[in-house]
Amino acid sequence: MKLMLGLIAVVLFFAIFAPAQVTAQGAFYVEEVKEGRIYVFNDPKQYQIYKDSGELEVRITRIGAGPNGETMYFDSVNAIHMYNFKHNLPAEVVVSTEVPPPTWQEKLAYKLSGYVFGDYFYNVQRDPLITSVPLPNVALPGDEDFNAFNLRRIYFTYDDTISDNFVTRFRLEADSVSLASNGKISVFVKDAYLNWKNAFGQNDIVFGIQPTPAYEVSEAAWAYRSLEKTIMDLRGIVSSRDIAISLKGRIGTTGKYDYWIMAGDGSGNNPEIDKFKRAYFMFHWKPTEKVQATIYQDYRALPDIPDPNNATHLINNSSMTTAWFINYGIKDKLGLGYEGFFTNQQNGVKSGAATPFGVDDKSTWGHSFWGWYNFNPIVGVVGRYDYFEPNKDAGGDKRNLFIASLVLKPHKNVYIMPNLYWEGYEDIAGRSIDSSIVPRITFYWIFV
């Protein structure tokens, strides 16, 4: 762990203090085909904006000018000249009517945004063990016949552009789980970070309360966080946030490969209370606009625990998580995804009724499959299945989760989703456990 954190520290040191890479705009050239259109770039900053947002801010449009009648978009007059040169086309005099883009000082430097989602739900079926024991690793606890209107998340976000290279985010969250001492819904800080964009080359440095690399990509592809968290978030395998420093960026100029390295407290949004840290790494591969995949690895240092066979001897209790994700999607049309993970916690399981106790590593598995499809901009459907095995050496703890939903969008930023939530449980000591069945109507709206 110390070696891993030391390597990350060295990488971050050189990332911060290494000389910035300079790309001559006149020598930069990228040509991309997307959805039957050709995009041509001469400005690396415009190309970066396009890769981040999918939109070209400054462009010259030529309808039907491509070799097969495609519409072409150029980020500048220079891009036209370079395209003509590359394809052995005659030089031309271009009379530009475009208005020069405003500098960052002339743009609105900040943005306020947010969203809200919640439900009306009814616990149609519940086993008494869920609340009387209580049964661990239950996605939706509660008694049978309990029903309520519930706000599960409220976001309010402030984004500020300090300069071309520095942006910051401050986000507040409120939900029905984090309550004040008087039992009312409370507010806490979800994000508070500074992003040094292109600190060197195509690499950013981020410091503060920020997302972790574990499922940021998969959650965006899943697209229905309003229905449920992704599996590692739902089962508490990795926190969605950490107080950390990270280095993230692109490998090469094709836009197909990204990486993300982070070193953090490992305490989520909470202040650190010990010396132990968590190191994260994620690699993102996007070979086409429709296909993407990630591989993730972390190491979480935890305090040693007493050996159950010798209380004066301490044994390691740290953990390591590996996760993988693959997705096929067409923007605003459909998505098919699979996410899996494996966590190994050293000496996490004690067995036996008397000494000598057995001490083994604890292995946790999870798999999640989902699909969604939009028939048109107003109507769509969503389906998902999760399998969760908290401890492969224990019985009575496996979980199966199904979610099925109809999606109605009266406006692009307003979702109404009648859905069914079903969770099944493994038998415990020969006793079967009734499934949890919860019909819900989920409401989700975005404000910008």
C-alpha positions as CSV (number, residue, x, y, z in Angstrom):
1,M,0.0,0.0,0.0
2,K,2.8,2.4,0.9
3,L,4.6,1.6,-2.4
4,M,1.3,2.2,-4.3
5,L,0.7,5.5,-2.6
6,G,4.4,6.5,-3.1
7,L,4.2,5.8,-6.8
8,I,1.0,7.8,-7.1
9,A,2.7,10.7,-5.2
10,V,5.6,10.6,-7.6
11,V,3.3,10.6,-10.6
12,L,1.3,13.6,-9.2
13,F,4.5,15.5,-8.4
14,F,5.8,15.3,-11.9
15,A,2.4,15.9,-13.3
16,I,2.1,19.2,-11.4
17,F,5.7,20.5,-11.9
18,A,6.6,19.1,-15.3
19,P,6.7,21.7,-18.1
20,A,3.4,22.1,-19.9
21,Q,3.2,20.5,-23.3
22,V,2.7,23.0,-26.1
23,T,0.9,22.0,-29.3
24,A,1.2,24.4,-32.2
25,Q,-2.2,25.1,-33.4
26,G,-1.1,25.3,-37.0
27,A,0.2,21.7,-36.8
28,F,-2.8,20.2,-35.0
29,Y,-5.2,18.3,-37.3
30,V,-7.9,15.8,-36.4
31,E,-10.7,14.5,-38.7
32,E,-13.5,12.5,-37.3
33,V,-16.7,10.9,-38.7
34,K,-19.7,10.7,-36.5
35,E,-23.3,9.7,-37.3
36,G,-22.7,10.4,-41.0
37,R,-21.1,13.8,-40.5
38,I,-17.4,14.8,-40.8
39,Y,-15.8,17.0,-38.2
40,V,-12.4,18.7,-38.9
41,F,-10.3,20.3,-36.1
42,N,-7.3,22.6,-36.2
43,D,-7.7,23.9,-32.7
44,P,-6.8,21.4,-29.9
45,K,-9.0,23.2,-27.4
46,Q,-12.1,23.0,-29.7
47,Y,-11.3,19.3,-30.2
48,Q,-11.2,18.8,-26.4
49,I,-14.5,20.5,-26.0
50,Y,-16.0,18.3,-28.7
51,K,-14.7,15.1,-27.0
52,D,-16.0,16.2,-23.6
53,S,-19.5,17.4,-24.7
54,G,-20.1,15.9,-28.2
55,E,-20.7,19.4,-29.5
56,L,-18.6,21.7,-31.6
57,E,-18.8,25.3,-30.1
58,V,-17.3,27.2,-33.1
59,R,-17.9,25.8,-36.5
60,I,-18.2,26.5,-40.2
61,T,-20.9,24.2,-41.8
62,R,-20.8,22.9,-45.3
63,I,-23.9,20.8,-46.2
64,G,-23.2,18.0,-48.7
65,A,-19.5,18.9,-49.0
66,G,-18.1,15.5,-47.9
67,P,-16.7,12.9,-50.4
68,N,-20.0,11.0,-50.2
69,G,-22.3,14.0,-49.7
70,E,-21.8,14.2,-45.9
71,T,-22.3,17.4,-44.0
72,M,-19.0,18.8,-42.8
73,Y,-18.2,20.9,-39.8
74,F,-14.9,22.8,-39.5
75,D,-13.7,24.5,-36.3
76,S,-12.0,27.3,-38.3
77,V,-10.9,28.6,-41.7
78,N,-7.5,27.0,-41.1
79,A,-9.2,23.6,-40.7
80,I,-10.7,24.0,-44.2
81,H,-7.3,24.8,-45.7
82,M,-5.7,21.8,-44.0
83,Y,-8.5,19.5,-45.1
84,N,-8.0,20.7,-48.7
85,F,-4.3,20.1,-48.5
86,K,-4.6,16.7,-46.9
87,H,-7.1,15.5,-49.6
88,N,-5.3,17.1,-52.5
89,L,-8.1,19.5,-53.2
90,P,-7.6,23.0,-54.8
91,A,-6.7,25.8,-52.4
92,E,-9.5,28.3,-51.9
93,V,-10.2,31.8,-50.5
94,V,-12.6,31.4,-47.6
95,V,-14.7,34.4,-46.7
96,S,-15.6,33.8,-43.1
97,T,-18.8,35.3,-41.7
98,E,-18.5,33.6,-38.3
99,V,-18.4,35.9,-35.2
100,P,-15.2,35.4,-33.2
101,P,-16.0,33.4,-30.1
102,P,-16.0,35.4,-26.9
103,T,-13.1,35.0,-24.5
104,W,-13.8,33.3,-21.2
105,Q,-14.0,36.7,-19.5
106,E,-16.9,37.6,-21.7
107,K,-18.8,34.4,-21.1
108,L,-21.0,33.8,-18.1
109,A,-18.5,32.4,-15.7
110,Y,-20.8,30.3,-13.5
111,K,-23.8,27.9,-13.9
112,L,-26.4,26.9,-11.4
113,S,-28.1,23.5,-12.0
114,G,-29.6,20.5,-10.2
115,Y,-32.2,17.8,-10.2
116,V,-34.7,16.0,-7.9
117,F,-36.0,12.5,-7.9
118,G,-38.4,10.6,-5.6
119,D,-41.3,8.2,-5.5
120,Y,-44.6,7.1,-4.2
121,F,-43.9,3.5,-3.2
122,Y,-45.9,0.7,-1.5
123,N,-44.3,-2.4,0.2
124,V,-46.7,-5.0,-1.1
125,Q,-44.7,-7.9,0.3
126,R,-42.0,-8.1,3.0
127,D,-40.7,-11.0,5.2
128,P,-40.7,-10.2,8.9
129,L,-37.1,-11.3,9.1
130,I,-36.1,-8.2,7.1
131,T,-36.9,-5.9,10.0
132,S,-36.9,-8.2,13.0
133,V,-33.4,-9.6,12.6
134,P,-32.7,-7.3,10.6
135,L,-31.7,-9.2,7.5
136,P,-28.4,-7.7,6.1
137,N,-27.8,-6.4,2.6
138,V,-31.4,-5.6,1.8
139,A,-31.8,-3.0,-0.9
140,L,-35.1,-1.6,0.3
141,P,-35.9,-2.2,3.9
142,G,-39.2,-1.5,5.6
143,D,-42.3,-3.3,6.8
144,E,-45.1,-4.8,4.7
145,D,-47.9,-2.4,3.8
146,F,-45.7,0.6,4.5
147,N,-46.2,3.3,1.8
148,A,-45.0,6.8,1.4
149,F,-44.1,9.7,-0.8
150,N,-40.4,10.0,-0.6
151,L,-37.6,12.3,-2.0
152,R,-34.5,10.2,-2.5
153,R,-32.2,12.9,-3.8
154,I,-32.1,16.6,-4.3
155,Y,-29.0,18.2,-6.0
156,F,-28.1,21.8,-6.2
157,T,-24.8,22.5,-8.1
158,Y,-22.7,25.6,-8.6
159,D,-20.1,25.4,-11.4
160,D,-17.6,28.2,-11.8
161,T,-15.1,28.8,-14.6
162,I,-12.2,30.6,-12.9
163,S,-10.2,30.7,-16.1
164,D,-9.5,28.6,-19.2
165,N,-7.6,26.1,-17.1
166,F,-9.3,26.2,-13.7
167,V,-12.9,25.2,-13.0
168,T,-14.6,24.4,-9.7
169,R,-17.7,22.7,-8.5
170,F,-19.7,23.0,-5.3
171,R,-22.7,20.7,-4.9
172,L,-25.1,20.2,-2.1
173,E,-27.3,17.1,-1.6
174,A,-30.4,16.4,0.5
175,D,-32.2,13.1,0.8
176,S,-34.5,11.2,3.1
177,V,-31.7,9.2,4.6
178,S,-29.4,11.9,5.8
179,L,-31.5,13.5,8.6
180,A,-30.9,16.3,11.0
181,S,-31.2,15.7,14.8
182,N,-34.8,16.8,14.7
183,G,-35.6,14.1,12.1
184,K,-36.0,16.5,9.1
185,I,-34.2,16.2,5.8
186,S,-30.7,17.7,6.0
187,V,-28.2,19.0,3.5
188,F,-24.6,18.0,3.2
189,V,-21.7,18.8,0.9
190,K,-21.6,16.3,-2.0
191,D,-18.8,17.9,-4.1
192,A,-16.2,20.6,-3.5
193,Y,-13.3,20.4,-5.8
194,L,-10.9,22.4,-8.1
195,N,-10.1,21.0,-11.5
196,W,-6.8,22.2,-13.1
197,K,-7.7,21.4,-16.7
198,N,-4.8,20.4,-19.1
199,A,-2.3,20.9,-16.3
200,F,0.1,19.2,-18.6
201,G,-0.9,18.0,-22.1
202,Q,-4.3,16.4,-22.0
203,N,-4.1,15.6,-18.3
204,D,-6.2,17.2,-15.5
205,I,-5.4,17.4,-11.7
206,V,-8.4,17.5,-9.4
207,F,-8.4,18.2,-5.6
208,G,-11.2,18.1,-3.1
209,I,-14.4,16.1,-2.5
210,Q,-14.9,14.5,-5.9
211,P,-16.3,11.4,-7.6
212,T,-14.3,8.2,-7.4
213,P,-13.4,6.3,-10.5
214,A,-15.3,3.1,-9.6
215,Y,-18.5,3.6,-11.5
216,E,-18.6,7.2,-12.8
217,V,-18.6,5.9,-16.4
218,S,-21.0,3.0,-15.8
219,E,-23.5,5.2,-13.9
220,A,-23.6,7.6,-16.9
221,A,-24.2,4.7,-19.3
222,W,-26.9,3.1,-17.0
223,A,-28.6,6.5,-17.2
224,Y,-31.3,5.7,-14.6
225,R,-29.7,6.6,-11.3
226,S,-33.2,7.9,-10.5
227,L,-34.4,4.3,-10.4
228,E,-31.5,2.9,-8.5
229,K,-27.7,3.2,-7.8
230,T,-25.3,1.0,-9.8
231,I,-24.5,-2.3,-8.0
232,M,-21.2,-1.2,-6.3
233,D,-22.8,1.9,-5.0
234,L,-26.0,0.2,-3.9
235,R,-24.1,-2.6,-2.0
236,G,-21.6,-0.2,-0.4
237,I,-18.5,-1.7,-2.1
238,V,-17.0,1.7,-3.1
239,S,-18.2,5.1,-2.0
240,S,-19.3,7.5,-4.8
241,R,-17.1,10.3,-3.3
242,D,-13.8,10.7,-1.5
243,I,-11.6,13.6,-0.3
244,A,-8.7,13.1,-2.6
245,I,-6.3,14.2,-5.3
246,S,-6.5,12.7,-8.7
247,L,-4.8,12.7,-12.1
248,K,-7.0,12.0,-15.1
249,G,-6.7,12.4,-18.9
250,R,-6.4,10.9,-22.3
251,I,-3.8,8.6,-23.7
252,G,-2.9,9.5,-27.3
253,T,-4.9,11.8,-29.6
254,T,-7.6,9.4,-30.8
255,G,-9.9,9.9,-27.8
256,K,-10.2,6.2,-27.4
257,Y,-8.3,5.7,-24.2
258,D,-8.7,7.5,-20.8
259,Y,-7.2,6.9,-17.4
260,W,-7.9,8.0,-13.9
261,I,-5.6,7.7,-10.9
262,M,-6.7,8.8,-7.4
263,A,-5.3,8.8,-3.9
264,G,-7.8,9.6,-1.1
265,D,-8.8,9.2,2.5
266,G,-11.2,6.3,1.8
267,S,-13.8,8.0,4.1
268,G,-16.4,9.1,1.5
269,N,-17.7,12.6,2.3
270,N,-16.6,12.3,5.9
271,P,-13.4,13.9,7.3
272,E,-10.5,11.5,7.8
273,I,-10.2,10.0,11.3
274,D,-7.1,7.7,10.8
275,K,-4.0,7.4,8.8
276,F,-5.2,4.8,6.3
277,K,-5.9,5.6,2.7
278,R,-7.4,4.2,-0.5
279,A,-5.7,4.2,-3.9
280,Y,-7.8,3.9,-7.1
281,F,-7.1,3.3,-10.8
282,M,-9.5,3.2,-13.8
283,F,-8.8,2.6,-17.5
284,H,-11.5,3.6,-20.0
285,W,-11.6,2.3,-23.6
286,K,-14.0,3.7,-26.2
287,P,-13.2,2.1,-29.6
288,T,-16.3,3.5,-31.2
289,E,-19.1,6.0,-30.4
290,K,-21.4,3.0,-29.5
291,V,-19.0,0.7,-27.5
292,Q,-17.1,1.4,-24.3
293,A,-15.5,-0.6,-21.5
294,T,-13.6,0.1,-18.3
295,I,-11.4,-1.9,-15.9
296,Y,-11.1,-0.7,-12.3
297,Q,-8.8,-1.5,-9.4
298,D,-8.4,-0.2,-5.9
299,Y,-6.6,-1.0,-2.7
300,R,-8.1,0.1,0.6
301,A,-5.8,0.1,3.6
302,L,-7.6,-0.7,6.9
303,P,-6.4,-1.1,10.5
304,D,-5.1,-4.5,11.5
305,I,-7.4,-6.6,13.6
306,P,-6.6,-9.0,16.5
307,D,-6.0,-12.6,15.6
308,P,-8.9,-14.6,17.1
309,N,-6.5,-17.3,18.1
310,N,-4.0,-14.9,19.7
311,A,-5.3,-11.5,20.8
312,T,-1.7,-10.1,21.2
313,H,-1.1,-10.7,17.5
314,L,-2.5,-8.4,14.8
315,I,-3.4,-9.6,11.3
316,N,-4.1,-7.7,8.1
317,N,-7.7,-6.7,7.3
318,S,-7.2,-4.5,4.1
319,S,-9.2,-5.1,0.9
320,M,-8.8,-4.9,-2.8
321,T,-11.6,-4.5,-5.4
322,T,-11.5,-5.2,-9.1
323,A,-14.4,-4.2,-11.4
324,W,-15.2,-4.4,-15.1
325,F,-17.8,-2.8,-17.3
326,I,-18.9,-3.0,-20.9
327,N,-21.6,-1.1,-22.7
328,Y,-23.2,-0.8,-26.1
329,G,-25.3,2.3,-26.6
330,I,-26.9,4.7,-29.1
331,K,-27.4,8.2,-27.7
332,D,-31.0,8.9,-26.7
333,K,-32.1,5.5,-28.3
334,L,-30.8,2.5,-26.4
335,G,-28.3,1.1,-23.9
336,L,-27.1,-2.4,-23.1
337,G,-24.6,-2.8,-20.2
338,Y,-22.9,-5.3,-17.9
339,E,-21.0,-4.5,-14.8
340,G,-19.2,-6.9,-12.4
341,F,-16.9,-6.7,-9.4
342,F,-14.9,-8.8,-7.0
343,T,-13.7,-7.7,-3.6
344,N,-11.2,-9.7,-1.5
345,Q,-10.8,-8.6,2.2
346,Q,-7.9,-10.2,4.0
347,N,-8.8,-12.3,7.1
348,G,-12.3,-11.1,6.8
349,V,-14.1,-14.3,7.8
350,K,-13.8,-16.2,11.2
351,S,-15.1,-19.7,11.4
352,G,-15.5,-22.3,14.1
353,A,-17.2,-22.3,17.6
354,A,-14.0,-22.6,19.6
355,T,-10.3,-22.2,19.2
356,P,-8.5,-22.8,17.0
357,F,-10.7,-20.6,14.9
358,G,-10.4,-20.6,11.1
359,V,-9.5,-17.3,9.5
360,D,-10.0,-16.8,5.8
361,D,-10.2,-14.0,3.3
362,K,-13.7,-12.7,2.6
363,S,-14.7,-12.8,-1.1
364,T,-17.6,-10.7,-2.4
365,W,-19.0,-10.9,-5.9
366,G,-21.6,-8.9,-7.9
367,H,-23.0,-8.8,-11.4
368,S,-25.4,-6.3,-13.0
369,F,-27.1,-6.5,-16.4
370,W,-29.3,-3.8,-17.8
371,G,-31.0,-2.5,-20.9
372,W,-33.1,0.5,-21.8
373,Y,-34.8,1.5,-25.1
374,N,-36.6,4.6,-26.2
375,F,-39.4,4.0,-28.7
376,N,-39.5,7.8,-29.3
377,P,-38.6,10.9,-27.3
378,I,-41.6,10.5,-25.0
379,V,-41.9,6.7,-24.3
380,G,-39.2,4.2,-23.2
381,V,-38.6,1.0,-21.1
382,V,-35.9,0.0,-18.7
383,G,-34.9,-3.4,-17.3
384,R,-32.2,-4.5,-14.9
385,Y,-31.0,-7.7,-13.0
386,D,-28.4,-7.8,-10.2
387,Y,-26.8,-10.8,-8.5
388,F,-25.0,-10.1,-5.3
389,E,-22.9,-12.6,-3.2
390,P,-21.6,-10.8,0.0
391,N,-19.6,-13.7,1.2
392,K,-19.0,-16.8,-1.0
393,D,-18.2,-19.0,2.1
394,A,-21.4,-18.0,4.0
395,G,-25.0,-19.2,3.4
396,G,-28.2,-17.3,3.4
397,D,-26.8,-14.0,2.1
398,K,-27.2,-14.1,-1.7
399,R,-29.5,-11.5,-3.3
400,N,-31.3,-11.2,-6.6
401,L,-32.7,-7.9,-7.7
402,F,-35.0,-7.1,-10.6
403,I,-36.2,-3.6,-11.8
404,A,-38.6,-3.0,-14.6
405,S,-39.9,0.4,-15.6
406,L,-41.9,2.3,-18.1
407,V,-40.5,5.7,-18.9
408,L,-42.7,8.7,-19.8
409,K,-41.1,12.0,-20.7
410,P,-43.6,14.8,-21.2
411,H,-40.6,17.1,-21.4
412,K,-36.9,16.3,-22.1
413,N,-36.1,17.2,-18.5
414,V,-39.1,15.6,-16.8
415,Y,-39.5,11.8,-16.3
416,I,-42.4,9.9,-14.8
417,M,-41.6,6.2,-14.4
418,P,-44.0,3.6,-13.1
419,N,-41.8,0.7,-12.0
420,L,-41.6,-2.6,-10.1
421,Y,-38.8,-3.4,-7.7
422,W,-38.3,-7.1,-6.7
423,E,-35.6,-8.5,-4.4
424,G,-35.2,-12.2,-3.7
425,Y,-33.2,-13.9,-0.9
426,E,-31.4,-17.2,-0.3
427,D,-32.9,-19.5,2.3
428,I,-31.4,-19.2,5.8
429,A,-31.0,-22.5,7.7
430,G,-33.7,-24.2,5.6
431,R,-36.2,-21.3,6.1
432,S,-37.4,-19.6,3.0
433,I,-37.6,-15.8,3.0
434,D,-40.4,-14.0,1.1
435,S,-39.3,-11.7,-1.6
436,S,-39.6,-7.9,-1.3
437,I,-42.0,-6.5,-3.8
438,V,-42.4,-2.8,-4.2
439,P,-44.4,-1.0,-7.0
440,R,-43.4,2.6,-7.3
441,I,-44.0,5.7,-9.4
442,T,-40.8,7.6,-9.7
443,F,-40.6,11.3,-10.5
444,Y,-37.4,12.9,-11.8
445,W,-36.9,16.4,-13.0
446,I,-33.8,18.4,-14.0
447,F,-33.4,22.2,-13.7
448,V,-30.6,24.2,-15.4
